[in-house]
Each structure stands twice: as C-alpha cells, then as structure tokens.
Amino acid sequence: MHVGGVVASNQTDPVGRDLPLLETLADKLEFLFDRVRPGAEELGPNEAAGRRYTTKEIATKINEAATRDGTGVTISAAYVGEMRRGITTDPRTSHVQALARAFGVDPAFFLDSQVTRRVQEQIDLLNELRQMKVQQVALRRVLRQQGLSDDSARLIEQLVDRCRQLEGLDDGPSI
C-alpha cells in the first residue's frame, strides 16, 4: 500500500518501530527529506531548528560542493524535485552520489536494500536520541526554574529511569 509517497511495511527496526519499505528512488529521497534536517551551521539566524530541507537547498548544497570539492556535479532544484516525485527514475550515478553526500548518507542507500534499511535505522535512532536530549534539556530547565540544583535534577532523571525499568519500559532513557 502506498501512503504519502512511502510504501507501508510491517518491517521493524531493532527497537520494534515500523519502518517504511523504501523501494523507489522517490521513496528514498522522500525519506531523507522527511528525516534529515539542516545542521545549525546551515540555518540562518532567524530559522528554527528541526525544519526540513527544501529541494532548492539540496540542489544548492550539491552545486556548492561541485565548486568547493571539485566534483563538477551540478544539479537544478527542478531536477531534484523530479526525482523526488518519481518523474525521473534513472538519474546519472554522479547525481545519486551527490544526493548521498548532500544528505550525509552512504551512496549505496539508493542501490542496496540492506544498506537502505541500515541507514533508515541509523537516521531514526539518531533522531530519537536528539529528541530525548531535547526532552532532557527541557526537564532540566523546568527543574531549575523551580529552584532545584543540578544534582537534584540528575537525581530526578535517575528516578524516572529507574521507574521505567521497574515497569518494564527500559528500552532506553525516557528523558
């Protein structure tokens, strides 16, 4: 079944979360656009962290790398969009490699289903770890606003983790 450009699947990652089956170039690109975010160094002063890349930004990254690294591979935002929508399904190898570099993934992500699955798992785990870090920072901020010391905040975090273990939820830190 096709849902939002990604094929639904019963496959799960090592933590038991459902992962979409990525079969086409468009599916794989949409996954990357959905899950990979610009780093702080790529964001402007008024841009919010956590937003998606635009098609134009990925094309710009590829074109800047062509100049900076001497790859010579350039691409238009329109062409990236065509690949993303499934209009173009057989791009040049150099474009696939450039897309992989722009998103920071192994070029085999686009060619080998085992690598695709491994990269999916790694990206999802990284995003989950980032989210946990955000939650942990938010909890510490709230506890400090309540006048608690850093030692007390750490004690509360340890207590929450211990409660999760006692309730059989010890699949990783909760905060």
ChimeraX attribute file (.defattr): number of C-alpha atoms within 10 A of each C-alpha:
attribute: neighborCount
match mode: 1-to-1
recipient: residues
	/A:1	8
	/A:2	11
	/A:3	8
	/A:4	9
	/A:5	18
	/A:6	19
	/A:7	15
	/A:8	15
	/A:9	13
	/A:10	9
	/A:11	13
	/A:12	14
	/A:13	15
	/A:14	9
	/A:15	10
	/A:16	8
	/A:17	12
	/A:18	13
	/A:19	17
	/A:20	20
	/A:21	20
	/A:22	23
	/A:23	15
	/A:24	18
	/A:25	21
	/A:26	23
	/A:27	23
	/A:28	23
	/A:29	25
	/A:30	18
	/A:31	18
	/A:32	21
	/A:33	18
	/A:34	12
	/A:35	18
	/A:36	19
	/A:37	17
	/A:38	16
	/A:39	10
	/A:40	12
	/A:41	7
	/A:42	13
	/A:43	13
	/A:44	9
	/A:45	8
	/A:46	6
	/A:47	10
	/A:48	9
	/A:49	13
	/A:50	13
	/A:51	15
	/A:52	14
	/A:53	17
	/A:54	14
	/A:55	17
	/A:56	16
	/A:57	15
	/A:58	22
	/A:59	22
	/A:60	17
	/A:61	18
	/A:62	26
	/A:63	20
	/A:64	16
	/A:65	18
	/A:66	16
	/A:67	12
	/A:68	10
	/A:69	10
	/A:70	9
	/A:71	14
	/A:72	14
	/A:73	16
	/A:74	17
	/A:75	19
	/A:76	15
	/A:77	15
	/A:78	12
	/A:79	17
	/A:80	22
	/A:81	18
	/A:82	15
	/A:83	21
	/A:84	22
	/A:85	16
	/A:86	16
	/A:87	12
	/A:88	14
	/A:89	13
	/A:90	11
	/A:91	12
	/A:92	9
	/A:93	10
	/A:94	14
	/A:95	17
	/A:96	18
	/A:97	18
	/A:98	24
	/A:99	23
	/A:100	19
	/A:101	16
	/A:102	17
	/A:103	20
	/A:104	11
	/A:105	19
	/A:106	15
	/A:107	19
	/A:108	15
	/A:109	22
	/A:110	22
	/A:111	15
	/A:112	11
	/A:113	14
	/A:114	11
	/A:115	16
	/A:116	21
	/A:117	19
	/A:118	13
	/A:119	17
	/A:120	23
	/A:121	18
	/A:122	13
	/A:123	17
	/A:124	17
	/A:125	15
	/A:126	14
	/A:127	15
	/A:128	12
	/A:129	15
	/A:130	12
	/A:131	13
	/A:132	16
	/A:133	15
	/A:134	13
	/A:135	14
	/A:136	18
	/A:137	13
	/A:138	13
	/A:139	16
	/A:140	21
	/A:141	15
	/A:142	13
	/A:143	17
	/A:144	14
	/A:145	10
	/A:146	9
	/A:147	10
	/A:148	13
	/A:149	13
	/A:150	13
	/A:151	9
	/A:152	14
	/A:153	18
	/A:154	14
	/A:155	12
	/A:156	15
	/A:157	18
	/A:158	15
	/A:159	12
	/A:160	15
	/A:161	17
	/A:162	16
	/A:163	14
	/A:164	16
	/A:165	14
	/A:166	10
	/A:167	8
	/A:168	9
	/A:169	13
	/A:170	13
	/A:171	9
	/A:172	12
	/A:173	17
	/A:174	17
	/A:175	18
